[in-house]
Amino acid sequence: MSNIDFEKFSKYSKPGPRYTSYPTALEFNDSFKYDEYINFLETQKEPISIYVHLPFCRSACYFCGCNVVFTSKESKLSRYVEYLKREIDILSQHIDTNREVIQFHFGGGTPTFYKAFELDEIVSYIKSKFPNWSDDAEISCEIDPRFFNEEHIKVLTSHGFNRISFGVQDFDPKVQKEIHRIQPFELTKSAVDLAREYGIGSINTDFIYGLPYQSLKTFKKTLDLSIKLDPDRVAVFNYAHVPWLKRTMRKFDETTLPSPEEKLKIFKYTIDFFEDNGYRMIGMDHFAKPQDELFRAIEKGELHRNFQGYTTKGGANLIGIGLTSIGEGNRYYAQNTKDMKSYEEAIDSGRLPFERGVILSDDDFIRKALIMELMANFHIDIERFQREHNIDFFEYFREDIPNLKPFIDDGLVEISPKEIKVNETGTLLIRNIAMVFDAYMKKYAKSKKTFSKTV
């Protein structure tokens, strides 16, 4: 059973970033110019991680915070494939395409809303332009079990996909109805079984706590069913209620959302449940079987964090393809436009659909390294960090370190001349701890409508 002290939590419930990037997407702006972005692409030499965004869904899931386009028109989907191929053509003019591809991810939207032959067309086209794929590349796809069939899995396995993530959220019929996502357990189970049958070795399932009508009692039943799927990894996310950003979230009656106290009970039970069933907690919202490579990575202090969540593939140059996609280099983040018309116009004019981003200053670079290390491995080797960044750690962060005091006093963090170490309870508040080192947080201190709650 976990040794987590939940009494300490409520006072730390405040808005904060999820740190899939640093600086966060709020700092992306249009002062990062197109020519600067192209220069980064042309001069980088690291291995490549490719992310392809397929934004289409048949209908809205009301809890969703992703950038999606709702449609039932197949012509829209096939038109987008043609533009993706043209975007890949333009990219290949600005990148050394012989660099090794170590990671590939289809995200959405609902990637399998596409027909199997269209997914085949996209991956085949990328491989024709980027031929050098690592033998142990991580090749993954997000899947909505409601849109998944044998043709899909045949195409995915033919291209070497080795990870699949199934969106579940909750198995309770009342919750499913309220969030506008009817997905019976049997349907999800048959989708997972199909993936196993075709040899997918790593299956992840995603759940969300904090949704309307959820309670500890109802979520216990969802967890009991989840084990019957026998996933290798499980993600259990805290629902980010941001109705000022996402209109569909306004459909929820906020009085039906579980209270912070109920959410903590759900989360505490979830941690104990998965640990009792042979999983270990990784990061702030992931669980994995001990034989999973994520678990092995955290034991070695080699876990990384990017826009796809936790990964063992660090040090790659992330190339974002498609509407709204985000790319990441050593010194920048770059985001494509969120508007389909602008996306098509850019490609029609022979330009990448790049719209905004941020070039990291030296300070950003150092703080990013620290925050991402904390988020992934909950530990900083201060002596190594000083060597790598050529700084005096305690002098550089002299204004920030005093702000760790509440966490130290509560026994969540230990700090010595050699290391910063976060304990088991502290890992669940890692967003709050990382915020201490975030140079941009001061300007959001009074805003309640910027980030979701950390607890």
N, C-alpha and C positions, 0 to 999 in steps of 0.2 A: 504493500500500500504506500501511497505517496506520503512524504513528510512535509507537505506544503501547509503553511500557516495562512489560512484564508481570512483570518481576522484582520490582517494587515492590508487587505485589498481595497476596501471601499474608498479610503482616503486618496488612493492613487487613480481613481476613475476620472480621467479628464481627456479632452481631445488630444490626439497625437498621431503622427505619421506611422505608416506600416513599414517604412524604410525598404521598399523594393528598389529605391534609388536614394542617393544623396549627392547633391541637393535633390529635394523631392520635386515632383512634376510641377508644383506651384511656382518653382523658380524658372521653369522653361520660358523662354521669351524669344522675340524675333530679332534680337540684336545679334544672335548667332546666325551668320550669313551663309547662304548657299555655297559660295565659293570656298568658305572655310570648311564646311562639311565635306565637300568633294576632296579637298586637300587631305583631310583626315583619312578618308577612304583610300586615297591613292598611296598614302605613305605608310599605312599600318602593315605589320608583318605577323601578328599573332594568329593562332588558329581561329577558325570562324564558328560561331554559333548562329544558326539561321532561325528566325521566327517569322512565320507566315500567318497573318491575321485574315480569317474568313468571317466577315462580320454578320452574316445573315442568320436570322432565326425566323421560324414560322410565326411565332407569337411571343409576347413578352412574359418573362418570369418576373413578378413584381419586385422581388428582392434584389435583382441583378444590378450591379454597378458597372458592368462592362459597356464598351462602345459597340452597339449593335444596330443593325438595320432590319426592320421587320418586313417580310415580303412573302408572297406565295407564288411569285412569278419566276419561273425557271429561266426566262430570258435574262433577268437581272443577274442571276448567278453565273450564267455562261458568259455574259458580257464582262463580268468582273474577272473571270479566268483569263480572258484575252488581254485585259489591262495588266493583270499580274505578270503575264509573260512579257509584256512590253516593258514593265518596270524592271524585271530581271535582266532584260537586254541592256537597259541603260546602266543598271548596277554593274554588269559585267564589263562595261567599258571603263569603269573607275576603280575596279578592285582587281588585285592579282588573284585570278580565279583558281590558281593551283594551290593556294593556301589550304591547309587541311580543315575539313569540316568535322568538328567533334560533337556537335549537338544540332538537332533539328526539332522544331516544335510547331505543330498546327494548333492555333488557338482560335477563339471566336468570341461571340457568335456560337454557331453549332457547325463545326467542320463537317460532320457527317450528314448535315442537311443537304450537302452536295451529293450527287450521284457518285458511285464508286469510280466510274471511268473518268470523271472530272478530277477527282483527287489524284488518280493515276497520272493524268495529264500534267497537273501542277508539279508533282514530285519528279516525274520523268524530265520535265523541262528544266527544273532546278539542277538536277543531276547532270544534264547535258551541258550546262554552263559552269557548274562547280563539280568537277569530276572526282576530286581527291577526298574521299570520305574515309575517316579513320575506321579501322576494324572494330573498335569498341565504341563507336559513336553512340550517343544516347539519342534515340529517334522516337519521338513521342507525339501523342495526339489526345486532345480533350474530346470526350464523347458524351453526348446526351443519349442514354439508353433508348429513348423513344424514337431516335433516328439512327438505327444501327442494324445492319444485316450482314449476311454471309459474304455478299459481294464486297462490302466495305473491308471486312477483315482479310479477305483474300488479297486485296490490293495492298493493304497496310503491311501484311507479312511478306508479300513479294518484294517490298521495298525495304525490308529489314527493320520495321518498327518493333521496338522491344519494350516500350512503356505505354500504357494506356491509363488515362485518368477518367473515371466515370463520375459524372455529377449526380448526386443523390439528394442532398440537402436534408430531407426528413421523410420517413415512411408513414407518418400519421396522416390519414385521409383528410382530416379537418384542416391541418396545416397546409397540406398540398393544395387543397381547394382555395384557401385564402391567398397563397402565394402564386396561384395560377399555373401550377405545374403538377398535373395528375400523372403519377408514375408509380404504379403498383410494384410491390416487392418482386412478384413473379417475373415481371418484365425486366427489371434490373438484374435479377438472378440469371435469367436466360442470356442476357447480353454479356455478363461476366463469364458465364460458362462457355459461350461461343469464343470469347477471346482466349480462354484457357485451352480450349479444344485445338485452337490454331497455334498454340505454343507461345503465347505472350507470357514472358517470365516475370514481369513486374506490373502489377495492377494496383492502382490507387483509387480510393473512393473519397469523395468530398462530401462533408456534412457542414451544416451551419446551425449554430445555436443562437438564440435571441430572436427567432422569428415569431410572428403572431401565433397565439394559442399554444405555444410550446410551454411545457412545464417539465419538471424533473420526472414526473410520472410518465408523461407521454414519450419523453426522450429516452427513458430507460428501454421502452419497447423498440424504439428505432435502433438503439445500440445492440440489443439482443439479436435483431434481424441482421444488423451489419456484419456480425461475426460469421453468419451463415454464408456470406460472400467470400470469406477467407482472403481479404485483400493483403497485399504485401506491405502497403503503406496506407495510412488513413490521414486525411487532413480534416480538422474540425475547426472551422473558422467562426470567429465572433461576427455576427451580422453587423455590417456597417450601415446604420440608418442615417442616410444623408438626403432627406426629401427635398432639400433646397437645391441639390444637384441632379437628382433623378426623379422625374415626374411620377413614374410608376409607383414609387415608394409612398407617394401621397395617398394612394388608394388604401393604405393600411389605417385602421383605427388604432391610434397609438396606445389606447388603453388596453389593447389585447397583446401588446408586447410584454414579455416577461420582465419583471423588475430586476434591477442590478443584483439584488440578493438571490433571486431565483436563478439568474444566469450563472452566478458563482456556484450555486449548488449543482447546477447541470454540469458545469465545467469540472468541478471537483470530482463528481461521480464519474465523468467521462475519463478522466486521467486514471482513477483507480480501476475502472472497468477494463480499459485497454492494457494496463500493466498486469492486471490479474489474468488477462487472456493472452499473455505472451508477447506483448508489444512493449517497446520502450519509447519514451517521449523524446522527440527531436525538435529543437526550435520551439517557437512559442505556440504552434498549433498543429504539429505533425507527430505522427506515431509510426514506427516501423518495426518489423520483426528484426531480431538481433542479427540475422544473417544478411539483412539488406545493406547495400553499399553506403547508404546515407548514414546508417548507424556506425559502420566501420570508419567513415570519414570523420564523424564528430569525435570518435575516440582518439583519432590521430590529430585532431584540431585542423582538419582540412576541408570542413564544410564551407560552402559558399552560398551567397544569396544574390539572386537577380530577379528580373521581372517574371520569370517562371517559378519563383519561390526558391526552395532550397535545392542545391545541386552539388554534385561532386566535380563538375566541370568548370573550374575557375580559370581566369586568365585569358578567356577567349574574347574576341571582338564580336559583339552581338549585332547582327544585321537584321533590322526590322523591315519586313516586306508587307505591303498592303495598307489599306486604310487604317489610320490611327497608330500604326506600329511604332514601337520605340526601339531605337538602336543604342548601343552603349560601347564606347571605346575607352581606352585608358584615361582619356582626358575630356570626354564629352558625353552628353546624351543628346540624341536627335529624334524628333518625333515627326511622323508623317501627318498630313492634314486629316482632320476628322470629317471633312465635307466631301461627299462623293463627286460633286460637280468639279470642285477644285482639284481633286485627285486625278480625275480624267483629263482636265485641262493641262495640268502639269505634264502628264505623260504624253499627251498629244503634241506638246511643244518640245518634247525630247528631254525634259528635265525630270529628275526624281521628285516625288510628291512631298519632299521635305518642307516643313512649315516653321518649326521652332525647336528650341532646345537650349542647352547651356554648355558653355566651355568652362571646365573646372579650373578655378584659380589654384595656386599652390596650397592655400589653406583648405579649399574644398577637397583637394586630393588627399591631404593628410587626414582630414576629418572623415571623409568617406571610408578610408582604410580602417579607421578606428571603429566607426559605427557598424560597418558591415562585419567586421571581425567579432564585435560584441553580439550582433544579431545572430550570427551563425554559430559561434563557438563559446560564447558566454565567458570569454577569458581573454586577457591581453597580456602577452609576454612583453613587459615594458622594455627590457634590455634589447630584445630583438627589434621592437618597434622603433626604438631610438636609432639603432644602427640603420635600419631600412630607410628611415626618413631624415636622418641626419639632424635630429633635434634633441634638445634636453626635454624629456617628456613633461616633467613637473613644472618646468618653466613655461613651456609652450601652452600647456593647458591650465595655467595658474588661476585663471578666472573661472574655469569650469569645475575643477576638482572639488572646491568647497561645496558645490551644489550636489555632490554625491553624499553629503553628510546624513541626510534623512535616511537614505538607503543603507548606509553603514550602521547608523544607530538602530535601525530595525533588523539588523543582521542579514540583510539581503545581499550586501556587497562587502567583500574584503579587499583592502588595498594595502600594498606593501611597496617598498622600493623596487621589487622585482616584478610584481604582477597585480592585475585587477582580476578578481575572481567573483563570479555571480553564483549564488547558491540556488538550490532547486526552486524555492519560492520566487526568488528574483528572476528566474528565467521567464516566468509568466508575466513579469512586469518589464521585460527587456526593452519594450518600446519607450517606457518612461525613463529607464536608465540611459538609453541611447540619446534621448532628448537633451540630456545634460550637456552633451558635446555638439549639439546642433546650433550652429551660429545664426540660423535664420529664425529660430523659435521666438525670439524676443518680439518680432513684429506681429506674431499671431497670438501673443499672450492673452489679449482681451477678446479674441474672436471665438465665439461658440460655434460658428458655422464654417469651419475650415476643414477640420479632420473629424473622423469618427472617434468614439470613446475607446480608450485603451482597455477598459475593463467592462 
